[in-house]
Amino acid sequence: MPSSYDIRLIAPAGYPHNPEAMHAGIARLEGAGHRVHGKDVLTRRDLRFAGTDAQRAGDLNALADPSQSLPDIALAIRGGYGAHPILPLLDYDGLRARLVGAPLALVGHSDFTALQCALLARSGLPTLGGPMLGPDFGAPELDSLTWEHFWTTLASDEGLAVWQTPDSLALPVEGTIWGGNLAMLSGLVGSDYFPRVEGGILFIEDIAEPPFRVERMLYHLLHAGVLGRQKALLIGDFTSCRVAEYDNGYDLAMAFERIGAAAGIPLVRGLPFGHGPAKFTLPFGVQGRLSVVDGRAELAFNGHPRPKTP
């Protein structure tokens, strides 16, 4: 891990419901030698949000301000609903002019997926799906895969994620890697904030959704033509899935089997990404290569946003 990075906190969605986790995350980052800025976002409150819509959009728009120095990493403090209202308030032209090709890693997951969609669609700006301050870096027990893969990805010209999958298919494909929270992806389809990715490698995750709602959101992507444009669908963590007695044996595995057959694209399961403790840091909007051989999946990518090595 490099000696130190400048990390600016951004709070585009919910306010910290667990302040202790936020402070623990800061302590871990500073203990590893990094400089954490923007701690004032942790004290903002407006209803259920980490500040007003304008304040939360301002966290991102500040990155477009040439009078302000850029951090190495802009790190979301947490998810929770809040990204959708600020999408019309973002300075997409300014963000494109200053950040495309800049040595800056913009990182988050969950509700942050909506921002990733909009930034790619409107600014052509790639981002990273990965850990956040409170849920991940501030967890009671820091997950080693999450921590190590994050810093390794930021320090490497080529990123690599390797995992075991129950799927026995043999698969070599190349395409744009993108994805994240399924509810965020589904909710933006048809809007100006949803990127049109052709021949992509789409990864998905979600939390506390019953199987039928997961299948319905995937059918929304299918009927909108999104799934048919992809080369593969990577299944991440679907934590706290609620199965009811009425489901009568219908579960997530069945939902994925049905959507895979309907979409006619290969599914690769077991990807460590989502609301669980272990997660890879994955690019949103750069080219990658996916291979699956004998139950071993490998996703390699380059051109992902990352800071200069100190």
C-alpha positions in Angstrom: 0.0 0.0 0.0 1.4 3.5 -0.9 2.5 5.8 1.9 -0.3 8.3 1.8 -3.2 9.7 -0.2 -5.4 12.8 0.2 -8.9 11.5 0.7 -11.9 13.9 0.6 -15.2 12.7 2.1 -18.4 13.2 0.1 -21.9 12.7 1.4 -24.3 12.5 -1.5 -27.0 10.5 0.2 -27.9 9.6 3.8 -26.5 11.1 6.9 -24.4 8.9 9.2 -26.8 6.7 11.2 -23.7 5.2 12.9 -21.3 8.0 13.8 -19.0 5.6 15.6 -18.4 3.7 12.3 -17.5 6.9 10.5 -15.0 7.8 13.1 -13.6 4.3 13.1 -13.2 4.5 9.4 -11.3 7.8 9.6 -9.1 6.4 12.3 -8.2 3.4 10.1 -7.4 5.5 7.1 -5.4 8.0 9.1 -3.7 5.2 10.9 -2.6 3.8 7.6 -0.9 7.2 6.8 -3.6 8.8 4.7 -4.9 12.4 5.1 -8.7 12.6 5.4 -10.4 15.9 4.5 -14.0 17.1 4.5 -15.0 15.7 7.8 -17.6 18.4 8.2 -19.9 16.4 5.9 -20.4 14.0 8.8 -22.3 16.6 10.8 -24.8 17.8 8.1 -28.4 16.8 8.5 -31.5 17.6 6.5 -34.4 15.2 7.0 -32.9 11.8 6.2 -30.2 13.3 4.1 -26.6 14.4 4.7 -27.4 18.0 4.0 -29.7 19.8 1.5 -29.8 18.7 -2.1 -27.6 21.7 -3.0 -25.0 20.8 -0.3 -24.8 17.2 -1.3 -24.5 18.1 -5.0 -21.9 20.6 -4.0 -19.6 17.9 -2.7 -19.3 16.6 -6.3 -19.4 20.0 -8.0 -16.4 21.1 -5.9 -14.4 18.6 -7.8 -15.1 20.6 -11.0 -13.9 23.9 -9.4 -10.4 24.8 -10.8 -9.7 27.0 -7.8 -9.8 23.9 -5.5 -7.0 21.3 -5.4 -8.1 17.8 -6.3 -7.8 15.0 -3.8 -6.5 11.6 -4.8 -9.6 9.9 -3.6 -13.2 11.2 -3.3 -14.9 8.7 -0.9 -18.6 8.4 -0.2 -19.3 8.1 3.5 -22.4 5.8 3.0 -25.3 5.0 0.8 -29.0 5.3 1.7 -31.4 7.1 -0.5 -30.5 10.6 -1.7 -28.6 10.5 -5.0 -31.5 10.8 -7.4 -32.6 14.3 -6.3 -29.1 15.8 -6.9 -28.6 14.4 -10.4 -30.0 17.5 -12.1 -27.8 19.7 -9.9 -24.5 18.3 -11.0 -22.0 20.3 -13.2 -21.5 17.7 -15.8 -19.6 19.9 -18.2 -17.3 21.1 -15.5 -16.8 17.6 -14.2 -16.0 16.3 -17.6 -13.5 19.1 -18.3 -11.6 18.7 -15.1 -11.9 15.0 -14.2 -11.8 12.9 -17.3 -8.3 11.5 -17.3 -7.4 13.1 -14.0 -5.7 11.1 -11.3 -8.7 10.9 -9.1 -10.6 7.9 -7.8 -14.3 8.6 -7.1 -15.5 5.6 -5.0 -18.7 4.2 -3.5 -21.5 1.7 -3.9 -25.2 1.2 -3.1 -27.1 4.5 -3.8 -23.8 5.8 -5.2 -24.6 3.7 -8.3 -27.0 6.4 -9.5 -24.2 8.9 -9.5 -22.0 6.5 -11.4 -24.6 6.1 -14.0 -25.2 9.8 -14.4 -21.5 10.7 -14.5 -20.8 8.2 -17.2 -23.8 9.1 -19.3 -23.5 12.9 -19.0 -19.7 13.4 -18.5 -18.1 10.3 -19.8 -16.5 9.9 -16.4 -15.5 6.4 -15.2 -15.7 5.8 -11.5 -15.1 2.9 -9.0 -17.6 0.7 -7.2 -16.0 -0.1 -3.9 -15.9 0.4 -0.2 -17.3 3.4 1.7 -16.2 5.1 4.9 -18.6 3.9 7.4 -20.0 0.5 6.3 -16.6 -0.8 5.2 -13.6 1.0 6.5 -15.5 1.6 9.8 -16.8 -1.9 10.2 -16.3 -3.6 13.6 -14.0 -6.1 11.8 -12.2 -4.8 8.8 -12.5 -7.3 5.9 -9.1 -8.1 4.5 -10.2 -8.7 1.0 -12.0 -5.3 0.9 -9.1 -3.4 2.3 -6.3 -5.1 0.3 -8.1 -5.2 -3.0 -9.0 -1.5 -2.7 -5.4 -0.3 -2.3 -4.0 -2.8 -4.8 -6.5 -1.7 -7.5 -5.6 2.0 -6.9 -1.9 1.2 -7.1 -2.0 -1.0 -10.2 -2.2 -0.2 -13.9 -4.2 -3.4 -14.4 -6.8 -4.4 -11.9 -7.7 -8.1 -11.3 -10.6 -9.8 -9.4 -10.6 -13.5 -9.1 -13.3 -15.6 -7.4 -14.8 -19.1 -7.4 -18.2 -19.5 -9.1 -20.6 -22.4 -9.1 -21.2 -21.9 -12.8 -19.4 -24.4 -14.9 -19.6 -22.5 -18.2 -16.4 -21.7 -20.2 -16.4 -18.1 -21.0 -14.0 -15.6 -22.5 -15.6 -12.1 -23.2 -14.4 -8.5 -23.4 -16.4 -5.4 -22.9 -17.2 -2.3 -20.8 -17.4 -3.2 -17.1 -20.2 -1.4 -15.3 -23.0 -1.9 -12.8 -23.7 -1.8 -9.1 -27.0 -1.7 -7.1 -29.8 -3.2 -9.1 -32.5 -0.9 -7.8 -30.5 2.1 -8.8 -29.8 0.7 -12.3 -33.5 -0.2 -12.8 -34.8 3.1 -11.5 -32.8 5.2 -14.0 -33.6 3.2 -17.2 -35.1 5.6 -19.8 -33.7 8.7 -18.2 -30.9 11.0 -19.4 -28.8 9.7 -16.5 -28.6 6.1 -17.7 -25.6 5.2 -19.8 -26.1 3.2 -23.0 -23.4 0.5 -22.7 -23.1 -1.8 -25.7 -21.4 -5.2 -25.3 -20.8 -4.7 -21.6 -20.0 -6.8 -18.6 -22.7 -5.9 -16.1 -22.4 -6.6 -12.4 -25.3 -6.3 -10.0 -26.1 -6.5 -6.3 -28.8 -5.5 -3.9 -30.1 -5.8 -0.3 -33.3 -6.8 1.4 -35.2 -7.5 -1.8 -37.4 -10.6 -2.3 -36.7 -12.8 -5.3 -39.7 -11.6 -7.2 -38.7 -8.0 -7.0 -35.1 -8.9 -8.1 -36.6 -10.7 -11.1 -38.9 -7.8 -11.9 -36.1 -5.3 -11.9 -34.1 -7.6 -14.2 -37.1 -8.0 -16.5 -37.3 -4.2 -16.6 -33.7 -4.1 -17.8 -34.5 -6.9 -20.3 -37.6 -5.3 -21.7 -35.8 -1.9 -22.0 -33.2 -3.6 -24.1 -30.4 -3.2 -21.6 -29.6 -6.9 -20.8 -29.7 -7.9 -24.5 -26.8 -5.5 -25.2 -24.6 -7.1 -22.6 -22.1 -10.0 -23.0 -22.4 -11.3 -19.5 -24.2 -10.7 -16.2 -22.1 -11.0 -13.0 -24.2 -11.7 -9.9 -22.8 -10.1 -6.7 -24.2 -10.3 -3.2 -28.0 -10.2 -2.6 -27.9 -9.9 1.2 -30.9 -10.2 3.5 -33.1 -11.6 0.8 -36.6 -12.1 2.0 -38.3 -15.4 0.9 -41.9 -15.9 1.8 -44.0 -19.1 2.2 -46.0 -18.0 -0.8 -42.9 -18.3 -3.0 -43.4 -22.0 -2.9 -39.8 -22.9 -3.6 -39.1 -19.9 -5.8 -35.9 -18.3 -4.6 -33.1 -16.1 -5.9 -31.4 -19.0 -7.6 -34.6 -19.7 -9.6 -35.0 -16.0 -10.3 -31.5 -15.8 -11.8 -32.0 -19.0 -13.8 -35.3 -17.6 -15.3 -33.8 -14.2 -16.2 -30.7 -15.9 -17.7 -32.8 -18.0 -19.9 -35.0 -15.1 -20.9 -32.1 -12.8 -21.7 -29.9 -15.4 -23.4 -26.7 -14.1 -21.9 -24.3 -16.0 -19.6 -24.6 -15.5 -15.8 -21.6 -15.8 -13.5 -22.4 -16.0 -9.8 -20.4 -15.6 -6.6 -18.9 -12.2 -7.3 -17.8 -10.6 -3.9 -19.5 -7.2 -4.3 -22.4 -5.6 -2.6 -23.6 -5.0 0.9 -21.7 -7.9 2.4 -18.4 -7.3 4.2 -16.2 -8.6 1.4 -16.1 -6.7 -1.8 -13.8 -6.1 -4.7 -13.2 -2.6 -6.0 -14.6 -2.6 -9.6 -14.5 -0.1 -12.4 -17.6 1.5 -13.8 -17.1 2.5 -17.4 -13.8 1.0 -18.5 -12.9 -2.0 -20.7 -12.2 -5.4 -19.2 -11.8 -9.1 -19.9 -13.8 -11.8 -18.2 -12.8 -15.4 -18.3 -14.4 -18.4 -16.6 -12.7 -21.8 -16.5 -13.5 -24.8 -14.3 -15.4 -22.7 -11.7 -12.7 -20.0 -11.5 -13.8 -16.5 -12.7 -11.3 -13.8 -13.5 -12.1 -10.2 -14.3 -9.1 -8.1 -15.5 -9.3 -4.4 -16.4 -7.2 -1.3 -17.1 -7.7 2.4 -17.6 -9.6 2.6 -14.4 -9.5 5.9 -12.4 -6.7 6.0 -9.9 -4.5 8.5 -8.2 -0.8 8.8 -9.0 1.4 6.7 -6.8 2.8 9.0 -4.1 
